[in-house]
Amino acid sequence: MQTTDAHGEGPLTVWPREMLIAEDRQDSRLLSLLYARDAWGISPSTPLPETLLSKPRPQPSQPGIDRATLTARWDDDWQALMNGFRARPDDTSFSSFSAWVRALPQSWALQFEDVWDDVAFESWRDEISRPGEGDFAPTVIPDLIGAWRRGLRSITVLPFAADWVVPVGTSELFVSQPMRDDAEAFGRVLRDFG
C-alpha cells in the first residue's frame, strides 16, 4: 500500500504489504482502572500521569473494602496487566490467545459490577474517543515502518494528559494520547523503539 501526503497529492512512503500494526485506544481493563482511580479517588503508588479529562464525578457507591486494600488491589491489578502485556504470546492461535486473556485481571467494571456506574464510565469513555483516531500522520510512516521492522506490532494509547511512553515487551508500546497525536513526538517515540 502506498500512502500520500496530507493533501493526497503524491507518494510519500510505501507501506509494506505484510506490515500490520494494531492500535488500541479502548482497552477495557486499562480504562476501567484509570476511571476507578479518578472516580473513587484512589491514590495508587504506581506513578502515572493524570488523565486527559476533568475528573469524572465521584461515584456515590464504592466497593465495600477499606481504602488501603482498594489502593493495593489497584496497584496489583495495574502491575499484573503490565506484566500480562509483556507476556503476550507471539502465537496468535485461539487457544494461546484465550489462555493469555484468561490470565489477565478482569476489568474493574466486572470485578465491582455491584457498585460500578456503567453510564458514567461509558460517558467518560466517549469523551476520550477522538475522531480520526487510528490515522497515522504521513510524516511518521517512515518511523512506523522502521519500528515495525524492529518488532513493533501493537500500540496502546492511554488518555493521559502528560507525555508518557512505556515499551511493553519486545513488540508493544504504550503511549499517552498527546504523544500519539503529536506527529513529531510520536516519530521520536517510534525511532527510539527497539
N, C-alpha and C positions, 0 to 999 in steps of 0.2 A: 504494500500500500504506500502511496506517496502522499505526503502532507503538503499543504500550500501555505503561503504566508497569510497573515490575518485578513487580507482582502481577497483571498482566493486567486491571486494573480500570478502564481508560478510556483515551481517546485522549490522547496526549502530543504527537505530531508526525506530520504526513503526509509519508510518504516519496514523493517524486515518482516516478511510474511509469517515466519514462525514465532514472532515476538508476541507474547501475551503477558500483560501485567494487570493484576486485579487491583482495584481501588475500592476501599470500603469506608464510607462515612457514617454508617448506621449500625455498627456492631452493637447489638442489644445488651450484651454482657457489660462491655466497657461503658456504654452510655448510661445504663441503669446505675452503675456505681458512681459515675460523675454526678448524675442527677440526685441520687440519695445523699451524696456528700454535701451538696448545696441545700437541698430541700430539708434535710434533717439536721443540718448544722454540724456535720461530722468534721472533726479536725484530725485527719489521719497524720501519721508520722511520715508517710510517703510524700516527699516534696514534689508537688505538681502545681502548675500554674492555675490561676482562676479560669473558669470557663468564660467563653465569649459573651454570654448573655448576662443580663442582670440576674441576680439570684432569683430562682423560682420561689413562688410564695411558699412559706413553710407549710409542710403537710401537717394537718391537725392530728392525724393518727400516726403514731410512731411505733416501731417494734417494742414489744414488752420486755426489752432487755436493757440493762444499765448502759450508760454512755461509754464506759471504758470497754466493755465487752463488744459493743457495736463498733467502736473505733478499731479495736483489734481485729474484729472479723473483716472490716472493710480493708484494712492493710493486708490481711492474709489472703483475701479474695483477689485483690489487685495484684499481689505478688504471684499468686497461683495462675492468674491469667497471663501475666508477662512470661512466666516460666512455660506455661502451656503453649503460647505462641512461639516461643523459642524452640519448642519440641515438635512443632507441626510436622507431620510426616511428609516426606517427598513423594511417597507412594500415594497416589490420588485414588486408589481403589475405594469403593464404597465401604468395605469393611475396615480398612485402615482409618479412613476419614471419620467414620462413625465412632470408632473406638476413641479417637482423639477428642472428638466433640464431647463424648460422654465423660471423659476425664476432666474437662474444664468445669469450674464452678458454675452453677446455674445463675442466670440473670437474677438480680435482686428483685425485679418485678415478680418473679416466680417464688423466690425464697420468702418474700414478705407479702405475698399476694393478699393476705387478710387485711393489711393496712396500706397497701400500695394504691396511690391515686393515678389510675390509668389515664384519665382525662388530662390531668396536669402534666404527666410525663409525655404524653403524645403531643400536647401543645408545645412543650419545651423542645421536643424532637423536631417538630415542624419549624420552629423558629430557627434552629441551627441548620436547616436544609437551605441550600442556596441554588438558584437557577444556574445552569451551566456546569454544575459540578461534574467532574469526570473529564472535562475537556482539558487538554494539555496545551499550554501556550506554545506556539510554533518554535519559539526560541529555546525551549527546554527539551525538545525532541532529541537533539543530538546527545544531550546529557542523559536523558532517559534511556536511549539505546545503549550508551556506554555502561550505565548502571545495570541494565538487563544483561549485558554481556558478562558483567562481573557477578551475576547471580540474583539480582533483584527480581522478585516475582509478585510481590504484594506490597501495597501501600495502604496503611490505615490512617485516616485523617481524623484527628480528635479536636473538639471545639474549645481549645484553649485560647485565651486572649494573648498570651505571650509566645514568643518563639520557643519551640520545644521540638526536639528530634531525638529519637532513640532507635538505633538499629536493633532489630529483634532477630537473633539468629543470623544465618548467612543469606537469607532470601527475603527478608521482610523489613519494612521501615515504618515506624510510627512517627507522625509529624503533626504539628499543630496546624490548624486551618489557616491562620495568617501566613505561615511559611509556605504552605502548599499553594496558596492563592497568589503569592508574590513570585513572579517568574524568576527574578534574579536570585532571591533567597532559595527557592526550590532548586534552581540549577546548581547552586553551590552544594546543597544537601546531596543531590544526585552525584555530583562529581566526587564527593567525599565518601560515597557508599562503597563498601567492599575494600 
